[in-house]
Amino acid sequence: MITGLSQIDWIQLHNRVQRVIEQEVQIIPLSPGLEASVMRIEMGGQRYVLKVWDKDSKPDIAKQYQLLSKLYHSGVGVSKPCGWGVDDQQNQLLLTSYDGEPITQLTQTKLTRLAERLMEVHRYPVNRVGAGEDEEYISKYDFVEYFFPQIESHGDIQNLLANLIQHVQIRQECLIHGDYNLGNILEMDGHYTIIDWTNGQYGDPRYDMAWSVFLITIYNGGSYGEMYRAAFACSASYNTYTQEEGQVFEAMACLRWILLKRVGDVPMGPDVMQRVRSIAVHNPYLNEHLL
């Protein structure tokens, strides 16, 4: 159990933290994620967040730290990276600024702001893979293999996804977040900060948007989903996508959620399955027999 920051083997640590690292700290556990434990650190009159990957997932935190540094200094709304290292169990840790709490209440104005934040990510100026230093901190994966784990054991989903991919060409030429949902967006004093960059990679912004819209729709309601989708549609960088492309990627998002529900745990709540079923029924590329 972590009782202070001085016991951590820091690989990189911001100078400001180094100056106060021996001071007494207050550690406040926060709601853990599926991959890591999270805690708020109060030290030297400042608040930080410490994330410890003490579960099965072992992402490359050195790469994530570098990505956060690049995004933060480019003005993208992410937490300031303050350090990373390993504990005495060789679990990787990431220390960042404290940027508020997850969003709990939605409005149309807020949904528009959230859409704008994601589009800022997609506009981040990256080099294409093989063209420069971005390869050092932005990964590129096989789309199906990464987002659809164990799909080979689920023939109905695999066949539908193969058909969907024939309708669009998957693009992997810009930065995507990979899991943009309300749990990964913090709010404080009117500012919104995007956290949890474990899934950050070269990818297709249409998929990134569709997954985010899908999650808002099933967990917060169809009316919020429509407002959120409309916020993207009003953007010049997104309104060039056809209606068919939108339906295809939203079908992919639904298939992914159904697959994740089959192979593991997904968050549930009131009316979630009813909303998923409605999407499956009304999307021309899906059917309710998947559920």
PLY file of the C-alpha trace (Angstrom):
ply
format ascii 1.0
element vertex 291
property float x
property float y
property float z
element edge 290
property int vertex1
property int vertex2
end_header
0.00 0.00 0.00
1.34 3.41 -0.95
1.80 5.77 2.01
3.95 8.40 0.32
5.50 9.40 -2.98
9.12 9.12 -1.85
8.88 5.31 -1.74
8.15 5.14 -5.47
10.92 4.49 -8.00
10.29 7.49 -10.25
11.48 7.27 -13.84
10.39 10.83 -14.57
9.17 13.39 -12.04
8.35 17.06 -12.41
10.71 19.43 -10.56
7.85 20.97 -8.59
6.94 17.57 -7.16
10.58 16.69 -6.45
10.84 19.73 -4.17
7.97 18.60 -1.92
8.15 14.83 -2.27
9.40 14.30 1.29
6.52 16.27 2.78
3.60 14.60 4.51
0.89 13.60 2.07
-2.79 12.89 2.37
-3.98 9.99 0.24
-7.69 9.75 -0.61
-8.85 6.66 -2.55
-11.06 7.37 -5.56
-13.34 5.03 -7.46
-11.09 2.39 -9.06
-11.21 1.62 -12.76
-11.25 -1.78 -14.39
-7.49 -1.59 -14.95
-6.05 0.40 -12.07
-6.43 1.86 -8.60
-6.83 5.63 -8.40
-6.20 8.02 -5.52
-6.05 11.75 -4.88
-2.80 13.03 -3.42
-2.73 16.26 -1.39
0.79 17.53 -0.84
2.56 20.85 -0.65
-0.70 22.76 -1.02
-1.43 21.04 -4.33
-3.71 18.20 -5.40
-2.66 15.40 -7.74
-4.05 12.12 -9.01
-2.03 8.91 -8.76
-3.06 5.95 -10.89
-1.58 2.52 -10.13
-1.88 -0.29 -12.66
-2.09 -3.06 -10.05
-4.47 -5.32 -11.98
-4.11 -7.50 -15.05
-3.71 -4.64 -17.52
-0.09 -3.56 -18.05
-0.04 -0.73 -20.61
3.07 1.18 -21.66
2.98 4.10 -19.21
6.21 5.60 -20.55
4.49 6.04 -23.89
1.33 7.34 -22.24
3.33 9.87 -20.25
4.99 11.12 -23.42
1.66 11.37 -25.21
0.15 13.35 -22.34
3.15 15.68 -22.33
2.82 16.35 -26.06
-0.94 16.93 -25.84
-0.72 19.13 -22.75
1.93 21.39 -24.25
-0.09 21.57 -27.48
-3.10 22.97 -25.62
-5.29 19.87 -25.79
-7.48 19.51 -22.69
-5.64 16.74 -20.83
-4.24 16.47 -17.31
-0.73 17.76 -16.78
1.64 14.77 -16.45
3.75 15.15 -13.32
5.62 11.86 -13.17
5.66 8.15 -13.72
7.44 5.22 -12.16
6.97 1.84 -10.47
6.17 0.74 -6.93
7.82 -2.06 -4.92
5.55 -4.58 -6.67
6.72 -3.35 -10.08
3.29 -1.89 -10.81
3.46 1.13 -13.09
2.20 4.47 -11.74
1.23 7.77 -13.32
1.01 11.06 -11.42
-1.02 13.88 -12.97
-2.68 17.12 -11.99
-6.05 16.97 -10.26
-8.70 18.29 -12.64
-12.06 17.75 -10.99
-14.71 15.07 -10.94
-16.46 13.05 -13.68
-19.47 14.70 -15.26
-22.78 13.71 -13.69
-25.32 16.08 -15.25
-25.71 16.84 -18.95
-27.07 19.80 -20.89
-27.07 20.58 -24.58
-24.37 23.20 -24.06
-22.23 20.75 -22.13
-22.64 18.05 -24.79
-21.52 20.53 -27.43
-18.42 21.33 -25.38
-17.66 17.63 -24.98
-17.93 17.09 -28.72
-15.57 20.01 -29.30
-13.01 18.52 -26.89
-12.99 15.21 -28.79
-12.67 16.97 -32.14
-9.65 18.85 -30.75
-8.04 15.48 -30.13
-8.74 14.39 -33.70
-7.22 17.62 -35.03
-3.99 17.15 -33.09
-1.23 17.38 -35.74
0.38 13.96 -35.85
2.78 12.56 -38.41
1.69 9.50 -40.27
3.13 6.25 -38.97
6.67 5.89 -40.24
7.05 9.61 -40.85
8.53 10.85 -37.61
8.83 10.83 -33.85
5.09 10.38 -33.25
5.67 6.65 -33.54
7.44 6.85 -30.19
4.28 7.75 -28.26
1.30 6.94 -30.51
0.68 3.27 -31.25
-1.03 1.72 -34.22
-3.00 -1.51 -33.86
-5.12 -3.77 -35.99
-8.62 -2.30 -35.67
-10.54 -5.56 -35.28
-7.99 -7.28 -33.07
-7.76 -4.32 -30.69
-11.38 -3.28 -30.31
-13.06 -6.68 -30.72
-11.28 -9.11 -28.37
-12.12 -12.81 -28.77
-14.37 -12.07 -31.74
-13.29 -15.30 -33.42
-15.37 -17.17 -30.84
-18.51 -15.21 -31.75
-19.31 -15.97 -35.36
-22.49 -13.89 -35.55
-20.66 -10.71 -34.50
-17.61 -11.57 -36.60
-19.70 -11.99 -39.77
-21.62 -8.76 -39.23
-18.43 -6.82 -38.54
-16.75 -8.21 -41.67
-19.72 -7.01 -43.68
-19.57 -3.56 -42.10
-15.87 -3.16 -42.86
-16.63 -3.78 -46.54
-18.80 -0.64 -46.55
-16.10 1.74 -45.27
-12.36 2.04 -45.38
-10.96 2.12 -41.84
-8.68 5.13 -41.51
-5.76 5.20 -39.10
-4.31 8.60 -39.78
-5.17 10.72 -36.76
-5.07 10.48 -32.97
-8.13 9.00 -31.29
-8.87 8.60 -27.59
-10.38 5.14 -27.98
-12.80 5.29 -25.04
-14.27 8.79 -24.80
-17.03 8.51 -22.20
-18.28 10.55 -19.27
-16.13 8.59 -16.83
-13.04 9.76 -18.72
-13.93 13.45 -18.80
-13.43 15.59 -15.70
-15.17 18.88 -14.98
-13.90 21.72 -12.81
-14.69 25.44 -12.93
-16.17 25.18 -16.42
-13.15 23.35 -17.84
-13.21 19.81 -19.21
-10.20 17.51 -19.02
-9.82 14.21 -20.88
-8.23 11.41 -18.86
-7.34 7.72 -19.29
-5.26 7.57 -22.46
-4.57 3.84 -22.31
-6.44 3.38 -25.60
-4.96 6.43 -27.34
-3.71 5.45 -30.80
-3.73 6.16 -34.52
-7.30 5.48 -35.55
-10.51 6.46 -37.28
-12.24 9.54 -35.82
-15.59 8.28 -37.13
-15.29 5.22 -34.90
-14.11 7.30 -31.93
-17.15 9.55 -32.31
-19.59 6.67 -32.86
-18.41 4.80 -29.75
-18.78 7.97 -27.68
-22.28 8.71 -29.05
-23.32 5.10 -28.48
-22.26 5.22 -24.82
-24.05 8.52 -24.17
-27.18 7.08 -25.81
-27.38 3.84 -23.84
-26.28 5.20 -20.46
-27.85 8.66 -20.49
-30.78 8.34 -22.88
-31.70 8.72 -26.52
-32.43 12.45 -26.33
-28.94 13.18 -25.03
-27.50 10.89 -27.67
-29.29 12.82 -30.42
-28.07 16.17 -29.08
-24.53 14.84 -28.84
-24.60 13.38 -32.36
-25.94 16.70 -33.68
-23.01 18.55 -32.09
-20.62 16.54 -34.26
-22.83 16.87 -37.34
-22.67 20.67 -37.09
-18.89 20.62 -37.31
-17.22 21.24 -40.65
-14.74 18.44 -39.92
-17.51 15.87 -39.46
-20.38 16.87 -41.74
-18.56 15.46 -44.76
-19.37 11.96 -43.52
-22.37 10.35 -45.15
-25.40 9.07 -43.27
-24.45 5.54 -44.29
-20.98 5.93 -42.76
-22.58 7.10 -39.54
-24.85 4.08 -39.43
-21.98 1.72 -40.19
-19.76 3.02 -37.39
-22.62 3.18 -34.90
-23.36 -0.46 -35.79
-19.68 -1.26 -35.09
-19.93 0.48 -31.72
-23.02 -1.53 -30.82
-21.36 -4.78 -31.89
-18.34 -3.99 -29.75
-20.47 -3.36 -26.66
-22.40 -6.59 -27.19
-19.12 -8.49 -27.59
-17.65 -6.93 -24.44
-20.81 -7.87 -22.55
-20.39 -11.48 -23.68
-16.70 -11.83 -22.84
-16.51 -9.69 -19.71
-18.18 -6.98 -17.68
-19.75 -3.80 -18.98
-21.44 -1.13 -16.87
-25.17 -1.60 -16.64
-28.03 0.53 -15.40
-31.74 1.25 -15.80
-33.03 0.77 -19.35
-29.55 0.10 -20.79
-30.49 -3.20 -22.45
-33.71 -1.69 -23.76
-31.76 1.12 -25.40
-29.20 -1.28 -26.87
-32.03 -3.40 -28.25
-33.64 -0.32 -29.82
-30.36 0.56 -31.56
-29.97 -3.01 -32.82
-33.53 -3.02 -34.18
-33.40 0.36 -35.91
-29.90 0.21 -37.38
-30.16 -1.38 -40.86
-26.91 -3.29 -40.35
-27.92 -4.98 -37.08
-30.66 -7.19 -35.65
-32.07 -7.91 -32.21
-31.05 -11.58 -32.36
-27.58 -10.47 -31.29
-28.84 -9.88 -27.74
0 1
1 2
2 3
3 4
4 5
5 6
6 7
7 8
8 9
9 10
10 11
11 12
12 13
13 14
14 15
15 16
16 17
17 18
18 19
19 20
20 21
21 22
22 23
23 24
24 25
25 26
26 27
27 28
28 29
29 30
30 31
31 32
32 33
33 34
34 35
35 36
36 37
37 38
38 39
39 40
40 41
41 42
42 43
43 44
44 45
45 46
46 47
47 48
48 49
49 50
50 51
51 52
52 53
53 54
54 55
55 56
56 57
57 58
58 59
59 60
60 61
61 62
62 63
63 64
64 65
65 66
66 67
67 68
68 69
69 70
70 71
71 72
72 73
73 74
74 75
75 76
76 77
77 78
78 79
79 80
80 81
81 82
82 83
83 84
84 85
85 86
86 87
87 88
88 89
89 90
90 91
91 92
92 93
93 94
94 95
95 96
96 97
97 98
98 99
99 100
100 101
101 102
102 103
103 104
104 105
105 106
106 107
107 108
108 109
109 110
110 111
111 112
112 113
113 114
114 115
115 116
116 117
117 118
118 119
119 120
120 121
121 122
122 123
123 124
124 125
125 126
126 127
127 128
128 129
129 130
130 131
131 132
132 133
133 134
134 135
135 136
136 137
137 138
138 139
139 140
140 141
141 142
142 143
143 144
144 145
145 146
146 147
147 148
148 149
149 150
150 151
151 152
152 153
153 154
154 155
155 156
156 157
157 158
158 159
159 160
160 161
161 162
162 163
163 164
164 165
165 166
166 167
167 168
168 169
169 170
170 171
171 172
172 173
173 174
174 175
175 176
176 177
177 178
178 179
179 180
180 181
181 182
182 183
183 184
184 185
185 186
186 187
187 188
188 189
189 190
190 191
191 192
192 193
193 194
194 195
195 196
196 197
197 198
198 199
199 200
200 201
201 202
202 203
203 204
204 205
205 206
206 207
207 208
208 209
209 210
210 211
211 212
212 213
213 214
214 215
215 216
216 217
217 218
218 219
219 220
220 221
221 222
222 223
223 224
224 225
225 226
226 227
227 228
228 229
229 230
230 231
231 232
232 233
233 234
234 235
235 236
236 237
237 238
238 239
239 240
240 241
241 242
242 243
243 244
244 245
245 246
246 247
247 248
248 249
249 250
250 251
251 252
252 253
253 254
254 255
255 256
256 257
257 258
258 259
259 260
260 261
261 262
262 263
263 264
264 265
265 266
266 267
267 268
268 269
269 270
270 271
271 272
272 273
273 274
274 275
275 276
276 277
277 278
278 279
279 280
280 281
281 282
282 283
283 284
284 285
285 286
286 287
287 288
288 289
289 290
